[in-house]
Amino acid sequence: MGILRKLGATLTAAAFVGVGALSASTTAEAAPQVATSAQKSTTAPAPVGLPPKAAAATKATSNSKLIAKYRIDRRCITKGRVLCINKKTRKLVYMVNGKPVQVLDVRFGSSRTPTRNGVFRVYRKSKNHVSSLYHTKMPYAMFFSGGQAVHYSSDFKARGYNGASHGCANVRDKKKIAWIFARVKVGDRVVVYSK
């Protein structure tokens, strides 16, 4: 019973301190707004203490820096989800509504089996795909042009950029590609370019 009293007293004290700190230091203008459930999944909270316009400017500046850093093609900056793949920087940037969300290392096809440039759509997804032509595993495959797909490659993880694909965009990080695979839908845009 003594433990329960101590726990109750601790919770009461914590609640009192929390309420006192909130009412003493926070105004209605500076308090962060509660996001709706749709906003929680797609947007990051604004920095606390900044007025909304300043917070939006800060986010826009950081997005601009990322777009410049990864040389993101203007065709990737659009509404919806885009797999933005730059063969020159060897990066795949997962974009949502024109904002970079995730960045992954990628490698491409050899000179004999090049990865095609252009604007495509994901037309098929296969979580545990095995190539019928090369008999190799292609986990988290998202097909965008013929047999070419974005997918995880254990060979890339093992050999790095010393290897090459047969035209696919190989991804090094299995956790990140699994995360993206769960969010990409058939019909989402894929932009492959060298810039």
C-alpha positions in Angstrom: 0.0 0.0 0.0 2.9 2.4 0.8 4.2 2.0 -2.8 0.8 2.9 -4.2 0.7 6.1 -2.1 4.2 7.1 -3.2 3.3 6.4 -6.9 0.1 8.5 -6.5 2.0 11.3 -4.9 4.6 11.3 -7.6 2.0 11.3 -10.4 0.1 14.1 -8.7 3.3 16.2 -8.3 4.3 15.5 -11.9 0.9 16.6 -13.2 0.9 19.7 -11.0 4.5 20.7 -12.2 3.5 20.0 -15.8 0.4 22.2 -15.6 2.2 24.9 -13.8 5.0 25.0 -16.2 2.7 25.1 -19.2 0.5 27.9 -17.8 3.4 30.0 -16.6 5.5 29.9 -19.8 3.3 29.2 -22.7 0.9 31.6 -24.4 -1.9 30.6 -26.8 0.1 32.1 -29.7 3.4 30.2 -28.9 1.8 26.9 -28.1 2.3 24.3 -30.9 -0.9 23.3 -32.6 -2.1 19.7 -32.4 -1.8 18.0 -35.8 -4.7 16.0 -37.2 -4.0 12.3 -37.7 -3.4 12.9 -41.5 -0.8 15.6 -40.7 1.0 13.5 -38.2 2.0 10.9 -40.8 3.2 13.3 -43.5 4.5 16.5 -41.8 7.1 17.3 -39.1 6.0 19.6 -36.3 7.0 23.2 -36.6 9.9 24.4 -34.4 8.5 25.4 -31.0 8.6 29.1 -30.2 8.7 30.3 -33.8 5.6 32.1 -35.3 4.0 30.0 -38.1 5.5 32.1 -41.0 9.0 31.8 -39.6 8.6 28.1 -39.0 7.4 27.6 -42.6 10.4 29.7 -43.9 12.8 27.5 -41.9 11.3 24.3 -43.3 11.4 25.8 -46.9 15.1 26.7 -46.5 16.0 23.2 -45.2 14.1 21.6 -48.1 15.8 23.9 -50.6 19.2 22.9 -49.2 18.4 19.2 -49.5 17.1 19.6 -53.0 20.3 21.4 -54.0 22.6 18.9 -52.1 21.1 15.9 -53.8 20.6 17.6 -57.2 16.9 16.7 -57.3 15.3 17.1 -60.7 12.4 19.5 -61.0 10.2 16.7 -62.2 10.5 15.2 -58.7 9.1 18.3 -57.0 5.4 17.6 -57.4 2.4 16.4 -55.4 2.3 12.8 -54.4 5.1 10.2 -53.9 8.1 10.1 -56.2 11.2 7.8 -56.3 13.7 10.4 -57.5 16.9 8.5 -58.8 20.0 10.4 -59.7 22.6 8.3 -61.5 25.3 10.9 -61.1 25.1 11.3 -57.3 24.1 7.6 -56.9 21.2 8.5 -54.6 17.5 7.7 -54.5 15.5 10.4 -52.8 12.0 9.4 -51.7 9.9 12.6 -52.1 6.4 13.2 -50.8 4.6 16.3 -52.0 7.8 17.9 -53.2 9.8 17.3 -50.0 12.7 14.9 -49.4 11.7 12.2 -46.9 14.4 9.5 -47.2 17.7 9.2 -49.0 19.3 5.9 -50.0 22.5 4.8 -51.8 21.9 3.1 -55.2 23.9 1.6 -58.0 22.9 0.9 -61.5 23.2 -1.2 -64.6 26.5 -1.8 -66.4 27.2 -0.2 -69.8 25.9 -3.4 -71.4 22.7 -3.3 -69.4 22.1 0.3 -68.5 19.4 1.7 -66.3 17.0 3.7 -68.5 16.6 7.4 -67.9 13.1 9.0 -68.0 9.8 9.4 -66.1 8.0 6.2 -65.3 5.4 4.8 -63.0 5.6 1.9 -60.5 3.5 -0.7 -62.3 4.1 -3.7 -60.0 5.4 -4.4 -56.5 6.8 -7.7 -55.4 8.1 -8.1 -51.8 10.0 -11.4 -52.3 10.7 -11.3 -56.0 13.2 -13.6 -57.7 14.3 -12.7 -61.2 13.1 -15.3 -63.8 15.9 -14.2 -66.2 18.9 -14.1 -63.8 17.5 -16.2 -60.9 18.6 -13.7 -58.3 16.7 -12.4 -55.3 15.2 -8.9 -55.7 13.5 -8.2 -52.3 11.2 -5.2 -52.1 11.1 -4.8 -55.9 9.2 -1.9 -57.4 9.1 -2.3 -61.2 9.0 0.8 -63.3 10.3 0.0 -66.8 10.1 -3.4 -68.4 12.1 -5.7 -66.1 13.9 -2.8 -64.4 13.0 -2.2 -60.7 14.2 -0.5 -57.6 15.0 -3.2 -55.1 17.3 -4.3 -52.2 20.6 -6.0 -53.2 22.6 -8.0 -50.8 25.4 -8.0 -53.4 25.5 -4.2 -53.3 25.8 -4.3 -49.5 28.7 -6.8 -49.8 30.5 -5.3 -52.8 29.5 -1.7 -52.8 29.9 0.2 -56.1 32.3 -2.4 -57.5 29.3 -4.4 -58.8 26.5 -3.5 -61.2 23.0 -4.6 -61.8 21.3 -5.8 -65.0 19.5 -2.4 -65.3 17.8 -2.2 -61.9 18.4 0.4 -59.3 20.0 -1.6 -56.5 19.6 -0.3 -52.9 22.2 -0.9 -50.2 20.0 -0.4 -47.1 17.4 -3.1 -46.5 15.5 -1.4 -43.7 15.1 1.9 -45.6 13.9 0.2 -48.8 11.5 -1.9 -46.8 10.2 1.3 -45.2 9.7 3.0 -48.6 8.2 -0.2 -50.1 5.5 -0.1 -47.5 4.5 3.4 -48.5 4.9 3.4 -52.3 1.8 2.6 -54.3 1.4 1.2 -57.8 1.1 4.3 -60.0 3.6 6.4 -58.1 6.1 8.3 -60.2 9.7 7.2 -60.7 12.2 9.7 -62.2 15.6 8.5 -63.3 18.2 11.0 -64.5 21.9 12.0 -64.6 22.4 15.5 -63.2 
